[in-house]
Every structure is written in structure tokens, then in C-alpha cells.
């Protein structure tokens, strides 16, 4: 917002508030969307750890802006704090780039200690290491590179000590306690093989750690396996005790195991075939996973190709600009298009972080965004939206608002049960219900949203299983950003 009169921003936002029923979430989105994207990027870079001074200044301003928004303070004051916070978060991100080069070894030690959960299992040595490392990071932010490296060198062995202490406490001691309890409860009577495997793994882990205290990868892995196996043995013993006490039959035990495998198969759209044992179903699941993995690899390869092509285009643009001695109209149009697409990618990432896996699945299809609303369900044969889903639909509103001027298509789908005519009618009614809800609860032009019912004509899973039919009974939203207006910005 640099260079923009904050007074006019306040007046504009006030006008919006007076003209339409804007919710607190809508207001927050309008003020915080840009800085929230910066915050997410900064945290991914670990700026909170590597640039504590700048990040701390940012956090104070950010928290104050949020508190003032909640209290209904002046928008101009909130915007001033956010503008200042933006300067600090950008400074933190710049400092982080230098810190990544300077603190490579100590960050590796810190990551290893964190992986061992040293903050919980070795709080004292972890705290001392964190204090020393914060001193190093602060020195680097202040321009004292030598002082930063000295303190980083002091912090590295402190993190290693914290890691070792955490491994011994978290993995070894807890596993010893679990094994003692298992022996006391005679777990070996029912799960002797699994229990002995745990004891052997723990002994191997202890021997490995004693041989080389600084090579912790192997003992940590072995200790983790040992802890898992003793818990596994206890679980097996509990189930077999139920069978022994006639609280469960052998058949019920096997069917319970099949139910778990059935859920996995259903999620992958694989029809289980337990009438021929577990081999065929296991093979089908593994085959499906392998195919999905290959598809993902191909997609990642395509993304890498697109990134390479983008870099080449930028190089060509620079060459053209140099040859022409200025910026041509063609170059400007191409640059604007690339910048618009970069903004769309950032917006897509923002929407992906809005929903949990149980609420919606987010896919990018070219320049369109597909929201598969797995958490939005209707009662059988009905199209009324129940109040319990208003929270998810609020997130949908926020997702749409990320793309000003976008086109939205609400798609209704059903499974194959029932007549084609009834399914077509029901899917249209449900799509229309979502459309009307969005129109009634947000500033969206009716010409920019449509509702289409597809009935059972576009399944995404097998209709032969309950899990597959549940996937097919869905609402999809297709959002098409207005790239032309973004290019002209």
C-alpha cells in the first residue's frame, strides 16, 4: 500500500461497510490478505527463527492491528500498523537469506534436535541452545557476522547435546517403561513375537548410540521402531484377550481388520475382493498407488518445464529490451501477463491453505480453480443447506473474494442410485441452493455465477461401493479468475 493515501482507504472501506452487510471476516480479508501471504512465506523460510529482531517487530505490529480490528478501532490506524509491519516482515525475509548461508551447520543440528522433540524431552539444554542461537541471529541482523558465527559455533554442540538427551528420554526411557508395563501385564502370553522384536530393537539402538553418540540417525530410528513395536504388542494382546474372554469372536477380529483395509481401498476407488483372501486387494491398492505416484511425477516434471520456460521467456524479454533500447508494447503485454499469472498462483496457494482436507479438496485446472466440497452434504433427497455448513460456505466466500471479478460455476452431482431424471433434478436444485446462498451473503454479481446440475453423468469414483457413491454425491465450484483485468492492473 506504499504511496496510497490511508485516509482514502479508510473512506473507501467505510463506504463498502455502509453499502453492504460486510462480515468481520470479509473486512479482515480485505485488510490482511496481502500481509498474511507474506507471513506464510516468511514462516516457510523460518524468518521467525533466523531473523528474530525484525520478525519480533513485525509480530508486535501485526498483533496490535488484529486486536484493534477486533475492538472496532479506526481502519486508518490498523492500516498504518500493517504498512509498518510489512516493512519489518520484508526485512526479516531479506535477513533470512543471509542467515541460511551463515548458519548452515547449526541449523542442521537444530533440525535434528527438533526432530527428537528436544523442546519437550530436553527442555533445559534446548532452551540454552535456543538462547545462544537467538544471540547469533540477532548479531547477524545487526551486521556483526563474526560475532554471529562465534555464537552459532557455540550453539551447535548445545543442540547436539539436547538431541542426545531427548533421544534417551523420549525413545529409550519411555520404551523401557512401556516394556516393563508389558511384562507386568503378561503381554508376552499373547504377543510374544512382537514384544521380543521391541526388546531386540531397543538393545540394538542402545548399542548403536554408545558406539557413536554423534551419529544419532540409526539409534533414533531403531528406538522409534522399538517404541512402536511394544505399543503394537499391547494392542495385539488386548484384542486377543477379548477373544480369549469371549468378548469378541475370531470372525469379528478378522472383519475388523478387513474394515480398515476396505476404507483404504474405498478412498483409492478400489473394489475390495476379500472372498479370495487379501492378496488381490493388496495388489490392487499398491497398483493404484503406483499409478498415482507416476502421475504426480509427470505433473511435477511438467511444472519444472513450465518454470524453465518462464525463466527462458524472462531472459528473452531482457534481451529484447536491451536490443530495442526500451520497453516495447509486446514486451510490456507479455510481462503483465506473467505477473498476472504469478499473482494467480499465489492466490491459488492462499485458497489451498483455507480449507482442511475434510472440508474441501482444491485443484488447479489450467487457469481455473476447482473446489470439491467434500465437507458439504445434503440430507437424502433434499437440497436445503443445513446451518452446520455455514462455516464451510463462509470459507468459500473468502476463497471467491480472493479473485475479484472472477466467474463462478456451482456444479451439482449425484451417484447412480435413483432415476436419471430425479438425479438431474436433485443435482440442479442443490447447485442452485448453493448459488442463492452465495448471492445472498456476499457482494457477487448474478451475472458472474451460474449453477449447473449434472446428475450422475460425471462420476469421479466407482458407484459399486458406498465410499465411491459418497464421493460422487458432491458440490464442485469452478472459479475462473479475471486474468484480463489482472493484466491491466
C-alpha positions in Angstrom: 0.0 0.0 0.0 3.0 2.3 -0.3 2.2 5.7 -1.8 -1.6 5.3 -1.3 -3.4 7.8 1.0 -4.5 5.9 4.0 -7.4 8.4 4.6 -8.9 7.5 1.3 -8.5 3.8 2.0 -10.5 4.3 5.3 -13.2 6.2 3.5 -13.4 3.5 0.7 -13.7 0.7 3.2 -16.3 2.7 5.2 -18.3 3.2 2.1 -18.3 -0.6 1.5 -19.4 -1.2 5.1 -22.3 1.2 4.7 -23.4 -0.1 1.3 -23.5 -3.8 2.1 -23.6 -6.3 5.0 -19.8 -7.0 5.2 -18.9 -9.5 7.9 -15.9 -9.2 10.2 -14.2 -12.0 8.2 -14.7 -10.0 4.9 -13.2 -6.9 6.5 -10.3 -8.8 7.8 -9.7 -10.4 4.4 -9.6 -7.0 2.7 -7.0 -5.7 5.2 -4.9 -8.7 6.0 -4.8 -10.9 2.8 -1.6 -9.4 1.4 0.3 -9.4 4.6 -1.0 -12.9 5.5 0.6 -14.2 2.3 3.9 -12.6 3.2 3.7 -14.1 6.7 3.1 -17.6 5.3 6.1 -17.2 3.0 8.3 -15.8 5.9 7.4 -18.7 8.2 8.1 -21.2 5.4 11.6 -19.5 5.2 11.8 -19.7 9.0 12.2 -16.0 9.3 10.8 -16.1 12.9 13.9 -18.2 13.9 16.6 -16.7 11.6 15.6 -13.0 11.9 14.1 -12.7 15.4 14.6 -9.0 15.8 12.8 -7.9 12.6 10.2 -10.7 12.9 9.5 -9.7 16.5 8.9 -6.1 15.5 6.6 -7.3 12.7 4.7 -9.6 15.2 4.0 -6.8 17.6 2.5 -4.5 14.9 0.6 -7.4 13.4 -0.9 -8.5 16.7 -1.8 -4.9 17.5 -3.6 -4.5 14.2 -5.6 -7.7 14.8 -6.5 -6.5 18.3 -7.6 -3.1 17.0 -9.7 -4.7 14.3 -11.4 -6.9 16.9 -12.1 -3.9 19.1 -13.5 -1.9 16.1 -10.8 0.7 16.1 -10.2 3.1 13.2 -9.3 1.4 9.9 -6.7 4.1 9.2 -4.8 3.1 12.4 -5.0 -0.6 11.6 -3.7 0.1 8.0 -0.8 2.2 9.4 0.3 -0.7 11.6 0.0 -3.2 8.8 2.1 -1.0 6.5 4.8 -0.7 9.1 4.6 -4.5 9.8 5.1 -5.1 6.0 8.4 -3.3 6.1 9.6 -5.4 9.1 8.5 -8.7 7.6 10.3 -7.9 4.3 13.4 -7.0 6.3 13.1 -10.3 8.1 12.9 -12.2 4.9 15.9 -10.4 3.5 17.9 -11.2 6.6 16.8 -14.8 6.4 18.6 -15.3 3.1 21.9 -14.3 4.6 21.3 -16.4 7.7 20.7 -19.5 5.6 24.2 -19.2 4.2 25.8 -18.3 7.5 24.1 -20.8 9.8 24.0 -24.0 7.7 25.7 -26.3 10.2 23.9 -25.1 13.3 20.5 -25.2 11.6 21.2 -28.8 10.7 21.9 -29.5 14.4 18.8 -27.6 15.4 16.6 -29.5 13.0 17.9 -32.8 14.3 17.2 -31.7 17.9 13.8 -30.6 16.9 13.1 -33.9 15.2 13.9 -35.6 18.5 11.4 -33.3 20.2 14.1 -31.8 22.4 11.8 -28.9 23.3 9.7 -31.3 25.3 12.1 -34.1 26.3 15.2 -32.0 26.9 13.8 -28.6 27.7 16.8 -27.2 29.7 19.6 -27.9 27.1 17.2 -27.0 24.3 16.4 -23.7 25.9 20.1 -22.8 26.3 20.8 -23.7 22.7 17.9 -21.6 21.5 19.1 -18.6 23.6 22.6 -18.8 22.2 21.3 -19.2 18.6 19.0 -16.2 19.0 22.0 -14.2 20.1 23.8 -15.3 16.9 20.8 -14.4 14.7 20.4 -11.0 16.3 24.2 -10.3 15.8 23.8 -11.2 12.1 20.8 -8.9 11.7 23.0 -6.1 13.3 25.7 -6.7 10.8 28.2 -8.5 13.1 28.9 -11.5 11.0 31.9 -12.7 13.1 30.0 -12.4 16.3 27.1 -14.3 14.8 29.4 -17.2 13.6 31.1 -17.4 17.0 27.7 -17.8 18.8 26.4 -20.2 16.2 29.5 -22.4 16.7 28.7 -22.4 20.4 25.1 -23.3 19.8 25.8 -26.2 17.5 27.2 -28.7 20.2 24.5 -27.5 22.6 21.8 -28.6 20.1 23.6 -31.9 19.7 23.6 -32.4 23.5 19.9 -31.5 23.6 19.2 -34.0 20.8 21.1 -36.8 22.6 19.2 -36.1 25.9 15.9 -36.1 24.1 16.6 -39.3 22.3 17.4 -41.1 25.6 14.4 -39.7 27.3 11.8 -39.7 24.5 12.7 -43.1 23.0 14.8 -45.1 25.3 13.3 -44.4 28.7 9.7 -44.3 27.5 10.2 -47.6 25.7 11.8 -49.2 28.8 8.8 -48.1 30.9 6.4 -49.5 28.2 8.3 -52.8 28.1 8.2 -53.1 31.9 4.5 -52.5 32.0 4.0 -55.0 29.2 5.9 -57.7 31.1 3.9 -56.9 34.2 0.7 -57.3 32.3 1.8 -60.6 30.6 1.6 -59.2 27.1 4.1 -61.8 26.0 1.5 -64.5 26.6 -0.5 -63.2 23.6 2.1 -61.2 21.5 5.5 -62.8 22.3 7.0 -62.3 18.8 6.1 -58.6 18.6 7.2 -57.9 22.2 10.6 -59.6 21.6 11.1 -57.6 18.4 10.7 -54.4 20.5 13.3 -55.6 23.1 15.8 -56.5 20.3 15.4 -53.2 18.6 15.9 -51.3 21.8 19.0 -53.2 22.6 20.3 -52.5 19.1 19.5 -48.8 19.5 21.4 -48.5 22.8 24.4 -50.3 21.4 24.5 -48.0 18.3 24.3 -44.9 20.4 27.0 -46.0 22.7 29.3 -46.7 19.7 28.9 -43.2 18.3 27.0 -40.6 20.2 27.0 -38.1 17.4 25.7 -40.4 14.7 22.1 -40.4 16.1 20.2 -41.3 12.9 20.4 -45.0 13.3 19.7 -45.3 17.1 16.9 -42.7 16.8 15.2 -44.8 14.0 15.7 -48.1 15.9 14.4 -46.6 19.2 11.3 -45.2 17.4 10.7 -48.7 15.9 11.1 -50.3 19.4 8.5 -47.9 20.9 6.1 -48.6 18.1 6.5 -52.4 18.4 5.9 -52.5 22.2 2.7 -50.5 21.7 1.8 -52.8 18.8 2.3 -55.8 21.1 0.0 -54.3 23.7 -2.7 -53.7 21.1 -2.4 -57.2 19.7 -2.6 -58.6 23.3 -5.7 -56.6 24.1 -7.5 -57.9 21.0 -6.6 -61.5 21.7 -7.6 -61.1 25.3 -11.1 -60.2 24.1 -11.2 -63.3 22.0 -9.9 -65.3 25.0 -12.6 -63.9 27.2 -15.4 -64.5 24.6 -15.9 -60.7 24.3 -15.1 -61.0 20.6 -15.1 -63.9 18.1 -12.3 -64.8 15.7 -14.5 -63.8 12.9 -15.2 -60.3 14.4 -11.5 -59.8 14.8 -10.8 -60.6 11.1 -13.8 -58.5 9.9 -12.5 -55.5 11.9 -9.1 -55.8 10.1 -11.0 -56.0 6.8 -13.0 -52.9 7.5 -9.8 -50.9 7.9 -8.4 -52.2 4.6 -11.8 -51.6 3.0 -11.6 -47.9 3.9 -8.2 -47.6 2.3 -9.4 -49.4 -0.8 -12.5 -47.2 -1.0 -10.5 -44.0 -0.7 -8.5 -45.1 -3.7 -11.6 -46.2 -5.6 -10.5 -49.9 -5.5 -13.2 -52.6 -5.1 -12.1 -55.0 -2.3 -12.1 -58.7 -3.1 -11.8 -60.4 0.3 -13.5 -63.6 -0.9 -10.2 -64.5 -2.4 -8.0 -63.5 0.6 -6.1 -60.3 1.0 -3.6 -60.7 -1.8 -5.6 -59.4 -4.7 -6.9 -56.3 -2.8 -3.5 -55.5 -1.5 -2.0 -55.8 -5.1 -4.8 -53.6 -6.5 -4.2 -50.9 -3.8 -0.4 -51.0 -4.5 -1.0 -50.7 -8.2 -3.3 -47.7 -7.8 -0.8 -46.0 -5.5 2.0 -46.6 -8.0 -0.1 -45.2 -10.9 -0.9 -42.1 -8.8 2.7 -41.7 -7.9 3.7 -41.9 -11.6 1.0 -39.3 -12.5 2.3 -37.0 -9.7 5.9 -37.4 -11.1 4.7 -36.4 -14.5 2.9 -33.4 -13.2 6.0 -32.3 -11.2 8.0 -32.7 -14.4 5.6 -30.5 -16.3 5.7 -27.9 -13.6 9.5 -27.9 -13.8 9.3 -27.5 -17.6 6.9 -24.5 -17.2 9.2 -22.9 -14.7 12.2 -23.4 -17.0 10.2 -21.9 -19.9 9.2 -19.0 -17.8 12.9 -18.3 -17.0 13.8 -18.6 -20.7 11.0 -16.1 -21.5 12.3 -13.7 -18.9 15.8 -14.0 -20.4 14.4 -13.3 -23.9 12.5 -10.3 -22.6 15.6 -8.9 -21.1 17.5 -9.4 -24.4 14.7 -7.8 -26.4 14.6 -4.8 -24.0 18.4 -4.4 -24.4 18.2 -4.7 -28.2 15.3 -2.3 -28.5 16.7 0.2 -26.0 13.3 0.3 -24.2 10.2 -1.5 -23.3 8.1 -2.4 -26.4 4.3 -2.9 -26.2 4.8 -6.6 -26.9 7.2 -6.9 -24.0 5.0 -5.0 -21.7 2.0 -7.1 -22.5 4.0 -10.3 -22.0 5.4 -9.1 -18.7 2.0 -8.0 -17.5 0.6 -11.5 -18.4 3.4 -13.2 -16.5 2.9 -11.0 -13.5 -0.9 -11.7 -13.5 -0.3 -15.4 -13.7 2.2 -15.2 -10.8 -0.5 -13.4 -8.7 -3.0 -16.1 -9.6 -0.5 -18.8 -8.4 -0.1 -17.0 -5.1 -3.9 -16.7 -4.8 -4.4 -20.4 -5.6 -1.9 -21.2 -2.8 -3.8 -18.9 -0.4 -7.1 -20.8 -1.1 -5.5 -24.2 -0.7 -4.5 -23.1 2.9 -8.1 -22.0 3.6 -9.7 -25.5 3.8 -8.9 -28.6 5.7 -8.8 -31.9 3.9 -12.2 -32.8 5.3 -13.8 -29.6 4.2 -12.7 -29.3 0.5 -10.2 -30.6 -2.0 -8.6 -27.8 -4.0 -7.3 -28.4 -7.6 -5.9 -26.2 -10.2 -7.1 -26.9 -13.8 -5.2 -24.6 -16.1 -6.2 -21.1 -15.1 -9.2 -22.3 -13.2 -9.6 -23.4 -9.5 -11.8 -26.4 -8.6 -13.2 -26.6 -5.1 -14.5 -30.1 -4.4 -16.7 -29.5 -1.3 -16.3 -32.9 0.4 -17.5 -31.5 3.7 -20.8 -30.1 2.4 -23.6 -32.7 2.4 -27.3 -32.8 2.0 -30.0 -34.9 3.5 -31.2 -37.7 1.3 -33.4 -36.4 -1.5 -33.2 -32.8 -0.2 -31.5 -29.6 -1.3 -31.7 -27.5 1.9 -28.4 -26.2 3.2 -28.2 -27.0 6.9 -26.8 -24.4 9.3 -23.9 -26.6 10.3 -22.4 -26.0 6.9 -22.5 -22.2 7.0 -18.9 -22.2 8.3 -17.6 -24.0 5.2 -19.6 -21.7 3.0 -18.0 -18.7 4.7 -14.6 -20.1 3.7 -16.0 -20.5 0.1 -17.0 -16.8 0.1 -13.5 -15.9 1.3 -12.0 -18.1 -1.5 -14.1 -16.3 -4.2 -13.2 -12.9 -2.8 -9.5 -13.8 -3.4 -10.3 -13.5 -7.1 -12.0 -10.1 -7.7 -14.2 -10.2 -10.8 -14.0 -14.0 -11.2 -16.6 -16.2 -12.8 -18.1 -19.0 -10.6 -19.9 -22.1 -11.7 -21.6 -24.2 -8.9 -21.9 -27.8 -10.1 -24.2 -30.4 -8.6 -23.5 -34.1 -8.9 -25.2 -37.3 -7.6 -24.4 -41.0 -7.5 -26.0 -43.6 -9.9 -28.7 -44.7 -7.5 -32.2 -43.4 -8.5 -33.6 -42.5 -11.9 -31.6 -40.3 -14.3 -34.4 -37.7 -14.2 -34.6 -37.5 -10.4 -30.8 -37.3 -10.1 -30.6 -34.5 -12.7 -33.4 -32.5 -10.9 -31.8 -33.0 -7.5 -28.3 -32.0 -8.6 -29.6 -28.8 -10.2 -31.6 -27.9 -7.0 -28.6 -28.4 -4.8 -26.3 -26.4 -7.0 -28.9 -23.6 -7.2 -29.2 -23.7 -3.4 -25.5 -23.0 -3.0 -25.6 -20.3 -5.7 -28.5 -18.5 -3.9 -26.7 -18.7 -0.6 -23.6 -17.1 -2.0 -25.6 -14.3 -3.7 -27.5 -13.6 -0.5 -24.4 -13.5 1.7 -21.7 -11.7 -0.4 -21.1 -9.0 -2.9 -21.3 -11.1 -6.1 -22.8 -10.1 -9.4 -25.6 -12.6 -10.5 -24.0 -12.5 -14.0 -20.8 -13.8 -12.6 -22.2 -17.0 -11.0 -24.1 -19.9 -12.5 -25.5 -23.2 -11.2 -25.5 -26.4 -13.3 -26.7 -29.9 -12.3 -25.0 -32.8 -13.9 -26.9 -35.6 -12.2 -24.9 -38.9 -12.3 -23.2 -38.1 -15.6 -19.8 -37.1 -14.2 -18.7 -39.6 -11.6 -15.2 -39.3 -10.0 -15.3 -42.7 -8.3 -16.9 -46.1 -8.7 -20.6 -46.3 -8.0 -20.2 -50.0 -6.9 -19.0 -49.1 -3.4 -20.6 -46.9 -0.6 -17.4 -45.0 -0.4 -17.4 -44.3 -4.2 -21.0 -43.3 -4.2 -20.4 -40.8 -1.3 -17.6 -39.2 -3.4 -19.9 -38.9 -6.4 -22.6 -37.1 -4.3 -20.9 -33.7 -4.3 -20.9 -30.0 -5.0 -18.0 -28.6 -7.1 -17.2 -24.9 -7.5 -15.2 -23.9 -10.6 -13.6 -20.4 -10.2 -12.3 -18.7 -13.3 -10.1 -15.7 -12.4 -10.4 -12.5 -14.5 -6.9 -12.6 -16.0 -7.5 -9.7 -18.4 -8.3 -7.3 -15.6 -5.3 -8.5 -13.6 -3.1 -8.0 -16.6 -4.3 -4.4 -17.0 -3.5 -3.6 -13.3 
